[in-house]
Amino acid sequence: MVSKATTDASRRLPDLIRRPIVTEKGTRLLEDNKYVFEVRPEATKPEIKAAIESLFEVKVTKVNTYNSPPKKRRVGRFVGYKARYKRAVVTLAPDSSIVLFPEV
């Protein structure tokens, strides 16, 4: 019998990954078989690893995460903060790859 916590966690995994981040640094990391994704702030490294492996059917060797610092923004006299986000740099096994740009 599969517990309810296990099924809820497996259903929640694809929602942890928001989008791939395509920046200059991110494209340089592609040469080292590293991919950068924006993830939910509450996501843990084991959850990110499981989500990437299940979504793209690849073997993940390492996950590094980065929480962005809060940045102030002004609109007239009002001061607020930009939305925070969390990045995950995922290192894949040498024989694995993810196709971010499908050929047309």
N, CA, C and O atoms as a GROMACS GRO file, in nm:
protein
  416
    1MET      N    1   0.084  -0.118   0.000
    1MET     CA    2   0.000   0.000   0.000
    1MET      C    3   0.088   0.124   0.000
    1MET      O    4   0.179   0.136   0.082
    2VAL      N    5   0.062   0.215  -0.090
    2VAL     CA    6   0.138   0.339  -0.100
    2VAL      C    7   0.074   0.442  -0.009
    2VAL      O    8  -0.047   0.462  -0.011
    3SER      N    9   0.158   0.508   0.072
    3SER     CA   10   0.104   0.605   0.166
    3SER      C   11   0.062   0.732   0.092
    3SER      O   12   0.108   0.760  -0.018
    4LYS      N   13  -0.026   0.808   0.156
    4LYS     CA   14  -0.077   0.932   0.096
    4LYS      C   15   0.034   1.034   0.082
    4LYS      O   16   0.036   1.110  -0.015
    5ALA      N   17   0.129   1.037   0.177
    5ALA     CA   18   0.239   1.133   0.171
    5ALA      C   19   0.328   1.106   0.049
    5ALA      O   20   0.377   1.200  -0.014
    6THR      N   21   0.348   0.979   0.015
    6THR     CA   22   0.431   0.944  -0.100
    6THR      C   23   0.365   0.988  -0.230
    6THR      O   24   0.431   1.043  -0.317
    7THR      N   25   0.236   0.965  -0.243
    7THR     CA   26   0.167   1.003  -0.366
    7THR      C   27   0.158   1.154  -0.379
    7THR      O   28   0.171   1.207  -0.490
    8ASP      N   29   0.136   1.227  -0.269
    8ASP     CA   30   0.132   1.373  -0.274
    8ASP      C   31   0.267   1.430  -0.314
    8ASP      O   32   0.274   1.526  -0.391
    9ALA      N   33   0.375   1.370  -0.263
    9ALA     CA   34   0.509   1.419  -0.296
    9ALA      C   35   0.540   1.394  -0.443
    9ALA      O   36   0.600   1.480  -0.508
   10SER      N   37   0.502   1.278  -0.496
   10SER     CA   38   0.532   1.250  -0.636
   10SER      C   39   0.449   1.337  -0.730
   10SER      O   40   0.495   1.370  -0.839
   11ARG      N   41   0.329   1.374  -0.691
   11ARG     CA   42   0.247   1.464  -0.773
   11ARG      C   43   0.300   1.606  -0.769
   11ARG      O   44   0.282   1.683  -0.863
   12ARG      N   45   0.366   1.641  -0.660
   12ARG     CA   46   0.413   1.777  -0.638
   12ARG      C   47   0.546   1.804  -0.708
   12ARG      O   48   0.581   1.920  -0.732
   13LEU      N   49   0.621   1.698  -0.742
   13LEU     CA   50   0.755   1.715  -0.797
   13LEU      C   51   0.760   1.800  -0.925
   13LEU      O   52   0.844   1.890  -0.931
   14PRO      N   53   0.676   1.776  -1.026
   14PRO     CA   54   0.685   1.858  -1.148
   14PRO      C   55   0.657   2.006  -1.122
   14PRO      O   56   0.704   2.092  -1.198
   15ASP      N   57   0.582   2.038  -1.018
   15ASP     CA   58   0.550   2.178  -0.989
   15ASP      C   59   0.667   2.253  -0.927
   15ASP      O   60   0.663   2.376  -0.919
   16LEU      N   61   0.770   2.182  -0.881
   16LEU     CA   62   0.885   2.248  -0.819
   16LEU      C   63   0.968   2.323  -0.922
   16LEU      O   64   1.025   2.428  -0.891
   17ILE      N   65   0.977   2.271  -1.043
   17ILE     CA   66   1.057   2.333  -1.148
   17ILE      C   67   0.970   2.434  -1.222
   17ILE      O   68   0.868   2.396  -1.280
   18ARG      N   69   1.009   2.561  -1.219
   18ARG     CA   70   0.927   2.663  -1.285
   18ARG      C   71   0.964   2.681  -1.431
   18ARG      O   72   0.878   2.675  -1.518
   19ARG      N   73   1.095   2.704  -1.459
   19ARG     CA   74   1.137   2.727  -1.597
   19ARG      C   75   1.288   2.718  -1.605
   19ARG      O   76   1.356   2.738  -1.504
   20PRO      N   77   1.342   2.689  -1.722
   20PRO     CA   78   1.488   2.697  -1.739
   20PRO      C   79   1.530   2.843  -1.750
   20PRO      O   80   1.456   2.926  -1.805
   21ILE      N   81   1.646   2.875  -1.699
   21ILE     CA   82   1.698   3.012  -1.707
   21ILE      C   83   1.804   3.015  -1.816
   21ILE      O   84   1.907   2.948  -1.806
   22VAL      N   85   1.777   3.093  -1.920
   22VAL     CA   86   1.868   3.104  -2.033
   22VAL      C   87   1.934   3.241  -2.027
   22VAL      O   88   1.877   3.341  -2.072
   23THR      N   89   2.054   3.244  -1.970
   23THR     CA   90   2.133   3.366  -1.963
   23THR      C   91   2.270   3.338  -2.023
   23THR      O   92   2.297   3.226  -2.066
   24GLU      N   93   2.353   3.438  -2.027
   24GLU     CA   94   2.487   3.420  -2.081
   24GLU      C   95   2.565   3.316  -1.999
   24GLU      O   96   2.630   3.228  -2.054
   25LYS      N   97   2.557   3.330  -1.869
   25LYS     CA   98   2.627   3.234  -1.782
   25LYS      C   99   2.566   3.095  -1.795
   25LYS      O  100   2.638   2.995  -1.797
   26GLY      N  101   2.434   3.089  -1.804
   26GLY     CA  102   2.366   2.961  -1.818
   26GLY      C  103   2.404   2.887  -1.944
   26GLY      O  104   2.418   2.764  -1.943
   27THR      N  105   2.421   2.959  -2.054
   27THR     CA  106   2.460   2.894  -2.179
   27THR      C  107   2.606   2.850  -2.176
   27THR      O  108   2.642   2.750  -2.239
   28ARG      N  109   2.691   2.922  -2.103
   28ARG     CA  110   2.830   2.876  -2.085
   28ARG      C  111   2.834   2.749  -2.003
   28ARG      O  112   2.917   2.661  -2.029
   29LEU      N  113   2.746   2.737  -1.904
   29LEU     CA  114   2.743   2.617  -1.820
   29LEU      C  115   2.696   2.494  -1.896
   29LEU      O  116   2.726   2.382  -1.857
   30LEU      N  117   2.621   2.515  -2.006
   30LEU     CA  118   2.575   2.402  -2.086
   30LEU      C  119   2.692   2.320  -2.141
   30LEU      O  120   2.679   2.199  -2.161
   31GLU      N  121   2.806   2.385  -2.164
   31GLU     CA  122   2.924   2.315  -2.213
   31GLU      C  123   2.977   2.214  -2.111
   31GLU      O  124   3.036   2.113  -2.148
   32ASP      N  125   2.955   2.242  -1.982
   32ASP     CA  126   2.998   2.152  -1.875
   32ASP      C  127   2.887   2.056  -1.832
   32ASP      O  128   2.897   1.991  -1.729
   33ASN      N  129   2.780   2.048  -1.913
   33ASN     CA  130   2.665   1.961  -1.885
   33ASN      C  131   2.592   2.004  -1.757
   33ASN      O  132   2.545   1.920  -1.680
   34LYS      N  133   2.585   2.137  -1.735
   34LYS     CA  134   2.513   2.193  -1.622
   34LYS      C  135   2.398   2.277  -1.674
   34LYS      O  136   2.413   2.352  -1.771
   35TYR      N  137   2.283   2.264  -1.611
   35TYR     CA  138   2.162   2.334  -1.653
   35TYR      C  139   2.109   2.416  -1.538
   35TYR      O  140   2.114   2.372  -1.423
   36VAL      N  141   2.057   2.535  -1.567
   36VAL     CA  142   2.007   2.627  -1.464
   36VAL      C  143   1.855   2.635  -1.475
   36VAL      O  144   1.801   2.658  -1.583
   37PHE      N  145   1.788   2.616  -1.361
   37PHE     CA  146   1.642   2.622  -1.357
   37PHE      C  147   1.599   2.714  -1.244
   37PHE      O  148   1.666   2.724  -1.141
   38GLU      N  149   1.485   2.782  -1.264
   38GLU     CA  150   1.421   2.853  -1.154
   38GLU      C  151   1.329   2.753  -1.086
   38GLU      O  152   1.251   2.684  -1.152
   39VAL      N  153   1.339   2.745  -0.953
   39VAL     CA  154   1.260   2.648  -0.877
   39VAL      C  155   1.182   2.722  -0.768
   39VAL      O  156   1.209   2.838  -0.739
   40ARG      N  157   1.088   2.653  -0.709
   40ARG     CA  158   1.012   2.711  -0.598
   40ARG      C  159   1.105   2.733  -0.479
   40ARG      O  160   1.195   2.651  -0.457
   41PRO      N  161   1.087   2.839  -0.401
   41PRO     CA  162   1.178   2.869  -0.291
   41PRO      C  163   1.182   2.761  -0.182
   41PRO      O  164   1.283   2.748  -0.112
   42GLU      N  165   1.076   2.685  -0.166
   42GLU     CA  166   1.074   2.583  -0.060
   42GLU      C  167   1.128   2.448  -0.107
   42GLU      O  168   1.129   2.352  -0.030
   43ALA      N  169   1.172   2.439  -0.232
   43ALA     CA  170   1.222   2.313  -0.287
   43ALA      C  171   1.358   2.278  -0.225
   43ALA      O  172   1.443   2.364  -0.207
   44THR      N  173   1.376   2.150  -0.192
   44THR     CA  174   1.503   2.103  -0.139
   44THR      C  175   1.584   2.036  -0.250
   44THR      O  176   1.530   2.005  -0.357
   45LYS      N  177   1.712   2.015  -0.225
   45LYS     CA  178   1.798   1.955  -0.327
   45LYS      C  179   1.753   1.814  -0.367
   45LYS      O  180   1.750   1.784  -0.486
   46PRO      N  181   1.717   1.725  -0.272
   46PRO     CA  182   1.668   1.593  -0.315
   46PRO      C  183   1.540   1.599  -0.396
   46PRO      O  184   1.521   1.520  -0.489
   47GLU      N  185   1.451   1.693  -0.363
   47GLU     CA  186   1.327   1.708  -0.440
   47GLU      C  187   1.356   1.759  -0.581
   47GLU      O  188   1.295   1.713  -0.677
   48ILE      N  189   1.450   1.855  -0.593
   48ILE     CA  190   1.487   1.907  -0.724
   48ILE      C  191   1.548   1.796  -0.809
   48ILE      O  192   1.516   1.783  -0.928
   49LYS      N  193   1.636   1.716  -0.749
   49LYS     CA  194   1.699   1.605  -0.820
   49LYS      C  195   1.593   1.507  -0.871
   49LYS      O  196   1.598   1.464  -0.986
   50ALA      N  197   1.499   1.470  -0.784
   50ALA     CA  198   1.395   1.375  -0.823
   50ALA      C  199   1.306   1.433  -0.932
   50ALA      O  200   1.266   1.361  -1.024
   51ALA      N  201   1.275   1.563  -0.925
   51ALA     CA  202   1.188   1.626  -1.025
   51ALA      C  203   1.256   1.630  -1.162
   51ALA      O  204   1.193   1.600  -1.263
   52ILE      N  205   1.384   1.667  -1.166
   52ILE     CA  206   1.456   1.674  -1.294
   52ILE      C  207   1.469   1.534  -1.354
   52ILE      O  208   1.450   1.517  -1.475
   53GLU      N  209   1.501   1.435  -1.270
   53GLU     CA  210   1.516   1.298  -1.321
   53GLU      C  211   1.385   1.244  -1.375
   53GLU      O  212   1.385   1.172  -1.475
   54SER      N  213   1.272   1.276  -1.310
   54SER     CA  214   1.144   1.224  -1.358
   54SER      C  215   1.093   1.302  -1.479
   54SER      O  216   1.031   1.242  -1.568
   55LEU      N  217   1.116   1.434  -1.486
   55LEU     CA  218   1.066   1.513  -1.598
   55LEU      C  219   1.143   1.487  -1.727
   55LEU      O  220   1.083   1.473  -1.833
   56PHE      N  221   1.276   1.481  -1.718
   56PHE     CA  222   1.358   1.473  -1.838
   56PHE      C  223   1.421   1.336  -1.860
   56PHE      O  224   1.488   1.314  -1.961
   57GLU      N  225   1.401   1.243  -1.767
   57GLU     CA  226   1.455   1.106  -1.775
   57GLU      C  227   1.606   1.109  -1.797
   57GLU      O  228   1.658   1.050  -1.892
   58VAL      N  229   1.677   1.178  -1.707
   58VAL     CA  230   1.822   1.189  -1.709
   58VAL      C  231   1.876   1.149  -1.572
   58VAL      O  232   1.800   1.130  -1.478
   59LYS      N  233   2.009   1.135  -1.561
   59LYS     CA  234   2.075   1.102  -1.435
   59LYS      C  235   2.143   1.228  -1.382
   59LYS      O  236   2.233   1.282  -1.447
   60VAL      N  237   2.100   1.275  -1.264
   60VAL     CA  238   2.156   1.395  -1.202
   60VAL      C  239   2.265   1.354  -1.105
   60VAL      O  240   2.245   1.265  -1.023
   61THR      N  241   2.382   1.419  -1.114
   61THR     CA  242   2.492   1.387  -1.023
   61THR      C  243   2.504   1.488  -0.910
   61THR      O  244   2.544   1.453  -0.799
   62LYS      N  245   2.469   1.616  -0.937
   62LYS     CA  246   2.483   1.718  -0.832
   62LYS      C  247   2.382   1.828  -0.852
   62LYS      O  248   2.344   1.861  -0.965
   63VAL      N  249   2.336   1.888  -0.740
   63VAL     CA  250   2.244   2.001  -0.745
   63VAL      C  251   2.298   2.110  -0.654
   63VAL      O  252   2.322   2.088  -0.535
   64ASN      N  253   2.318   2.229  -0.710
   64ASN     CA  254   2.358   2.346  -0.632
   64ASN      C  255   2.242   2.446  -0.637
   64ASN      O  256   2.183   2.465  -0.743
   65THR      N  257   2.211   2.508  -0.524
   65THR     CA  258   2.100   2.604  -0.520
   65THR      C  259   2.151   2.741  -0.479
   65THR      O  260   2.256   2.754  -0.415
   66TYR      N  261   2.074   2.843  -0.516
   66TYR     CA  262   2.109   2.981  -0.488
   66TYR      C  263   1.980   3.059  -0.463
   66TYR      O  264   1.893   3.064  -0.549
   67ASN      N  265   1.968   3.119  -0.343
   67ASN     CA  266   1.856   3.207  -0.311
   67ASN      C  267   1.898   3.350  -0.338
   67ASN      O  268   1.999   3.396  -0.285
   68SER      N  269   1.821   3.419  -0.420
   68SER     CA  270   1.857   3.557  -0.454
   68SER      C  271   1.834   3.648  -0.334
   68SER      O  272   1.739   3.626  -0.258
   69PRO      N  273   1.919   3.750  -0.316
   69PRO     CA  274   1.896   3.845  -0.207
   69PRO      C  275   1.782   3.939  -0.242
   69PRO      O  276   1.756   3.962  -0.361
   70PRO      N  277   1.713   3.994  -0.142
   70PRO     CA  278   1.606   4.089  -0.173
   70PRO      C  279   1.665   4.219  -0.229
   70PRO      O  280   1.767   4.267  -0.179
   71LYS      N  281   1.601   4.274  -0.332
   71LYS     CA  282   1.650   4.396  -0.394
   71LYS      C  283   1.542   4.503  -0.384
   71LYS      O  284   1.426   4.479  -0.416
   72LYS      N  285   1.582   4.624  -0.338
   72LYS     CA  286   1.487   4.734  -0.325
   72LYS      C  287   1.454   4.795  -0.459
   72LYS      O  288   1.541   4.808  -0.546
   73ARG      N  289   1.329   4.832  -0.476
   73ARG     CA  290   1.283   4.903  -0.595
   73ARG      C  291   1.190   5.014  -0.550
   73ARG      O  292   1.111   4.997  -0.457
   74ARG      N  293   1.201   5.130  -0.617
   74ARG     CA  294   1.116   5.244  -0.583
   74ARG      C  295   1.019   5.272  -0.696
   74ARG      O  296   1.052   5.260  -0.814
   75VAL      N  297   0.898   5.309  -0.658
   75VAL     CA  298   0.800   5.362  -0.752
   75VAL      C  299   0.751   5.491  -0.690
   75VAL      O  300   0.666   5.491  -0.601
   76GLY      N  301   0.807   5.602  -0.737
   76GLY     CA  302   0.776   5.731  -0.676
   76GLY      C  303   0.829   5.737  -0.535
   76GLY      O  304   0.949   5.717  -0.514
   77ARG      N  305   0.744   5.762  -0.439
   77ARG     CA  306   0.789   5.769  -0.300
   77ARG      C  307   0.775   5.636  -0.227
   77ARG      O  308   0.812   5.625  -0.110
   78PHE      N  309   0.723   5.535  -0.294
   78PHE     CA  310   0.700   5.405  -0.231
   78PHE      C  311   0.820   5.314  -0.255
   78PHE      O  312   0.871   5.304  -0.367
   79VAL      N  313   0.864   5.248  -0.150
   79VAL     CA  314   0.977   5.156  -0.158
   79VAL      C  315   0.924   5.014  -0.137
   79VAL      O  316   0.847   4.988  -0.044
   80GLY      N  317   0.967   4.925  -0.224
   80GLY     CA  318   0.926   4.786  -0.210
   80GLY      C  319   1.042   4.696  -0.246
   80GLY      O  320   1.154   4.744  -0.266
   81TYR      N  321   1.017   4.569  -0.255
   81TYR     CA  322   1.120   4.472  -0.289
   81TYR      C  323   1.077   4.391  -0.410
   81TYR      O  324   0.958   4.364  -0.430
   82LYS      N  325   1.175   4.351  -0.492
   82LYS     CA  326   1.148   4.263  -0.605
   82LYS      C  327   1.115   4.124  -0.552
   82LYS      O  328   1.154   4.088  -0.440
   83ALA      N  329   1.044   4.049  -0.631
   83ALA     CA  330   1.010   3.912  -0.592
   83ALA      C  331   1.137   3.828  -0.582
   83ALA      O  332   1.225   3.839  -0.668
   84ARG      N  333   1.147   3.747  -0.481
   84ARG     CA  334   1.264   3.661  -0.463
   84ARG      C  335   1.243   3.533  -0.541
   84ARG      O  336   1.130   3.492  -0.567
   85TYR      N  337   1.353   3.470  -0.579
   85TYR     CA  338   1.347   3.345  -0.653
   85TYR      C  339   1.463   3.258  -0.610
   85TYR      O  340   1.557   3.304  -0.546
   86LYS      N  341   1.456   3.132  -0.646
   86LYS     CA  342   1.561   3.036  -0.614
   86LYS      C  343   1.606   2.970  -0.744
   86LYS      O  344   1.524   2.927  -0.825
   87ARG      N  345   1.737   2.963  -0.763
   87ARG     CA  346   1.793   2.898  -0.881
   87ARG      C  347   1.856   2.767  -0.841
   87ARG      O  348   1.910   2.753  -0.732
   88ALA      N  349   1.850   2.672  -0.931
   88ALA     CA  350   1.915   2.544  -0.911
   88ALA      C  351   2.005   2.517  -1.031
   88ALA      O  352   1.959   2.520  -1.145
   89VAL      N  353   2.133   2.491  -1.005
   89VAL     CA  354   2.226   2.452  -1.110
   89VAL      C  355   2.240   2.301  -1.099
   89VAL      O  356   2.292   2.249  -1.000
   90VAL      N  357   2.193   2.230  -1.202
   90VAL     CA  358   2.186   2.084  -1.200
   90VAL      C  359   2.297   2.030  -1.289
   90VAL      O  360   2.304   2.063  -1.408
   91THR      N  361   2.384   1.946  -1.232
   91THR     CA  362   2.489   1.881  -1.308
   91THR      C  363   2.442   1.741  -1.345
   91THR      O  364   2.399   1.664  -1.259
   92LEU      N  365   2.450   1.709  -1.474
   92LEU     CA  366   2.405   1.579  -1.522
   92LEU      C  367   2.524   1.485  -1.540
   92LEU      O  368   2.639   1.528  -1.548
   93ALA      N  369   2.494   1.356  -1.545
   93ALA     CA  370   2.595   1.255  -1.574
   93ALA      C  371   2.648   1.279  -1.716
   93ALA      O  372   2.578   1.336  -1.799
   94PRO      N  373   2.773   1.236  -1.744
   94PRO     CA  374   2.832   1.264  -1.876
   94PRO      C  375   2.752   1.211  -1.994
   94PRO      O  376   2.759   1.269  -2.103
   95ASP      N  377   2.677   1.104  -1.977
   95ASP     CA  378   2.602   1.047  -2.089
   95ASP      C  379   2.459   1.101  -2.099
   95ASP      O  380   2.383   1.055  -2.184
   96SER      N  381   2.420   1.197  -2.014
   96SER     CA  382   2.285   1.252  -2.013
   96SER      C  383   2.285   1.394  -2.069
   96SER      O  384   2.386   1.464  -2.060
   97SER      N  385   2.174   1.435  -2.126
   97SER     CA  386   2.158   1.573  -2.171
   97SER      C  387   2.009   1.606  -2.179
   97SER      O  388   1.924   1.518  -2.190
   98ILE      N  389   1.980   1.737  -2.173
   98ILE     CA  390   1.844   1.787  -2.184
   98ILE      C  391   1.838   1.876  -2.307
   98ILE      O  392   1.927   1.959  -2.327
   99VAL      N  393   1.736   1.860  -2.389
   99VAL     CA  394   1.720   1.943  -2.508
   99VAL      C  395   1.634   2.063  -2.471
   99VAL      O  396   1.512   2.051  -2.459
  100LEU      N  397   1.700   2.179  -2.453
  100LEU     CA  398   1.627   2.302  -2.421
  100LEU      C  399   1.579   2.372  -2.547
  100LEU      O  400   1.475   2.438  -2.546
  101PHE      N  401   1.655   2.358  -2.656
  101PHE     CA  402   1.621   2.423  -2.782
  101PHE      C  403   1.600   2.317  -2.889
  101PHE      O  404   1.696   2.279  -2.956
  102PRO      N  405   1.477   2.268  -2.908
  102PRO     CA  406   1.454   2.167  -3.011
  102PRO      C  407   1.477   2.226  -3.149
  102PRO      O  408   1.444   2.342  -3.176
  103GLU      N  409   1.534   2.144  -3.235
  103GLU     CA  410   1.560   2.190  -3.370
  103GLU      C  411   1.430   2.191  -3.450
  103GLU      O  412   1.349   2.100  -3.440
  104VAL      N  413   1.413   2.296  -3.528
  104VAL     CA  414   1.290   2.314  -3.604
  104VAL      C  415   1.307   2.262  -3.744
  104VAL      O  416   1.214   2.268  -3.824
   0.00000   0.00000   0.00000
